[in-house]
Amino acid sequence: MSRKTDWGSVHREETDRAHAAEVAKLTQELSEAKSTLARTLAARKVRVPKAEGQKARRAGDIVRVIIPDTHGAKVDTTALGAMLADIKTLDPHEVVLLGDHVDCGGFLAQHLVMGYVAETSYSYEQDIEHANAFLDAVQTAAPRAKIEYLEGNHERRVETWCVTQTLRHSRDAEGLRQLYSPEFRLRLAERGISYFRQGMFYDGLSVPGVIRRGKCFFFHGVSTAKNAVAATQDRIGGNCVFGHTHRAQSELVRRVGTGIVGSWNPGCLCELQPLWQHTAPTNWTHGYAVQLVGPDGGFLHLNIPILAGETHLGSLLKM
């Protein structure tokens, strides 16, 4: 004889299981809500740094201005004027000239193919006059600055010419260099401007023509590649600033051994379309650079572009 199913009991059991599942779900949701609330309350306790006003300059902080290629008689006077106005406002402690502040075309560029008569339209004397006027203007705008001049490949043209004219006789070549070289024709020693030749070593470094100031290397240039800053960074392996390519560029990389290091080219202050480029437009840009340097040699580097004869930096500094 079969037993009758107690359907009421079955229903109660199913109801109890459903209620238990619902309670478990609600308990889990409550637990998650409590965790979320706890995290929210903890986040409110995190201290966020407050914005503070500009701190006063520390003792030992300096302003360094870096001036790229001007090319003597080929200087762009509008771009130069914009930079000089900024320098006067900045009142820098140091000025580094990256070289090629004379052009030395004509007979001094005899190792190059001269493509147009117009390329020889100025004399070396005129080139030197423009370079002297440039140095006069820099020293007037930055009267207390220590100025250092790195020899570029265009200054070096004179030495190449001297060696050729004296049939490679070293004493005669040096005597001729002292008569014609920009180092002497620009009266650098008289001006109190240090001159660093590309064929000499400085600061205990293993590469000639390079100087080290604080945590940064300066030189005229070692690459003309499309991305010259990256190529230069690979070869130098440290913070560096150079000219030569006339293109404003920057590169920051993180290395295991040195941490983050940068390479910068501020551009140029010369004419942006030389005749020897023929009908090919250049990608040259006008500009210069400023470094804010701390007592330990650490620095903030700023490439300052000059667009249509304006930098806008002066307006920012006067705000």
Sequence and secondary structure as in RCSB ss.txt:
>XXXX:A:sequence
MSRKTDWGSVHREETDRAHAAEVAKLTQELSEAKSTLARTLAARKVRVPKAEGQKARRAGDIVRVIIPDTHGAKV
DTTALGAMLADIKTLDPHEVVLLGDHVDCGGFLAQHLVMGYVAETSYSYEQDIEHANAFLDAVQTAAPRAKIEYL
EGNHERRVETWCVTQTLRHSRDAEGLRQLYSPEFRLRLAERGISYFRQGMFYDGLSVPGVIRRGKCFFFHGVSTA
KNAVAATQDRIGGNCVFGHTHRAQSELVRRVGTGIVGSWNPGCLCELQPLWQHTAPTNWTHGYAVQLVGPDGGFL
HLNIPILAGETHLGSLLKM
>XXXX:A:secstr
      HHHHHHHHHHHHHHHHHHHHHHHHHHHHHHHHHHHHHHTS            TT EEEEEE    GGGB
 HHHHHHHHHHHHHH  SEEEE S  S   GGGGTTS    GGGG S HHHHHHHHHHHHHHHHHHSTT EEEEE
  HHHHHHHHHHHHHTTT HHHHHHHHHHH HHHHTTHHHHT EEE TTS  TT SSTT EEETTEEE S S  S
TTHHHHHHHHH S EE  SS   EEEEEEETTTEEEEEEE  BSB SS GGGTT      BEEEEEEE TTS EE
EEEEE BTTB  HHHHHT 
